[in-house]
Amino acid sequence: MNGDWFLRGRDGRLSVYLISGDAVVWRAERVPGGSWTAPQRLGGDLPLHPSAGIGQGHDGYAHLVAWRPTAEGESGLVHSTHFRPLLAALDWNPVGHPKKKGDRTGTPAVTVDAEGRAHVFVRNNGAGVHHLAQKEKGGWEPWLDLRGSKVQDGLAAVTGESGLVEVYAAVPDGMLRWSQQEPGARPVMQERLKAPVRPGTLRALATSSGSTTVFFTDTSGDLCAWRPGGEPVVLMPAAGPGPVAAIRCALDGHDCTLLAQRSASGRVAFAAYPTELESAGAWWTESGPRLPVDALVGLAEDADGRVVAATLSPSTGQLLLSRRKDEPGLALTAWQQV
């Protein structure tokens, strides 16, 4: 699942989304802080390929995009909206293919702008990026070719605090960035970072009114943070493979960025530092039991504004949660299976 698969809905309930066979399934809290539902198939019985992108708007609605087989050797993208965790999501709706027809080209990345419109980005078969946006009053705009070359799979899409949409892509010698200049505008390539970016490790987070911070692992194994217009900063060695989970939260009255990742030891590693102040330093602290190799790590805030960490194993379906205690620092409760 490309994006934040662990979300708080507009009614305060937490939910998780994962790929299971030929479907996307979800689970949700029955009441905030309470027991959880059993896994339920999302979007109807349409069979899907095993990858999807997810994004959430300020309204709390989750937008999901996945590939489905359409004919022998061909696929198309479909979209669903999940308005509230305990309600059934809309059925999957076809939204086309970047080149009108063909097979899968890349894992979709999804974000939602300030007007609640979903934006879909996908690597195309020419190793560039295509973009698809919802219209404000329903339906979809035409596909747009944003260009680019040698783009690796694993795009990171984000909506800044300004409400404008951005997307980042790893390329062999660095990273490309596209962003909107005004609401509803076509995202345009803004700058190119030259750095040894490891594909599949990008995570973008809005960290101030005018800035997005992109986290990535470089080819030497260091976790780095970059804000457009500046130079990347090495934070610390990455705890494990893949992208980090990242969230902004208040810790002891300070605006902090909290990171989490499945570590090489198999446990969850956490690190926090004052938002956009990487010079303060960060270091990993491990927590919880050893997890399956495919376990994902997510971060969210619950209905009471407490940080909640989740781990989810697609192979076993095991969901574990830990919440921040009401005490100084980042003290967490014991991990519980739900």
Stockholm file with secondary structure:
# STOCKHOLM 1.0

chainA/1-338         MNGDWFLRGRDGRLSVYLISGDAVVWRAERVPGGSWTAPQRLGGDLPLHPSAGIGQGHDGYAHLVAWRPTAEGESGLVHSTHFRPLLAALDWNPVGHPKKKGDRTGTPAVTVDAEGRAHVFVRNNGAGVHHLAQKEKGGWEPWLDLRGSKVQDGLAAVTGESGLVEVYAAVPDGMLRWSQQEPGARPVMQERLKAPVRPGTLRALATSSGSTTVFFTDTSGDLCAWRPGGEPVVLMPAAGPGPVAAIRCALDGHDCTLLAQRSASGRVAFAAYPTELESAGAWWTESGPRLPVDALVGLAEDADGRVVAATLSPSTGQLLLSRRKDEPGLALTAWQQV
#=GR chainA/1-338 SS CBSCCEEECTTSCEEEEEEETTEEEEEEBSSTTSCBCCCEESSSSCCCCSCEEEEECTTCCEEEEEEEEEETTEEEEEEEEECSTTSCCCCCEEEECTTSSCSCCSCCEEEECTTSCEEEEEECTTSSEEEEEBCTTSSBCCCEECCCSSCCSCCEEEECTTSCEEEEEEETTEEEEEECSSTTCCCEEEEEEESCBCTTCCEEEEEETTEEEEEEEBTTSEEEEECTTSCCEEEEECSSSSCCEEEEEEETTEEEEEEEEECTTSSEEEEEEETTCGGGCCCCEEESCCCCTTCEEEEEECTTSCEEEEEECTTTCCEEEEEBCSSSSSCBCCCEEC
#=GC SS_cons         CBSCCEEECTTSCEEEEEEETTEEEEEEBSSTTSCBCCCEESSSSCCCCSCEEEEECTTCCEEEEEEEEEETTEEEEEEEEECSTTSCCCCCEEEECTTSSCSCCSCCEEEECTTSCEEEEEECTTSSEEEEEBCTTSSBCCCEECCCSSCCSCCEEEECTTSCEEEEEEETTEEEEEECSSTTCCCEEEEEEESCBCTTCCEEEEEETTEEEEEEEBTTSEEEEECTTSCCEEEEECSSSSCCEEEEEEETTEEEEEEEEECTTSSEEEEEEETTCGGGCCCCEEESCCCCTTCEEEEEECTTSCEEEEEECTTTCCEEEEEBCSSSSSCBCCCEEC
//
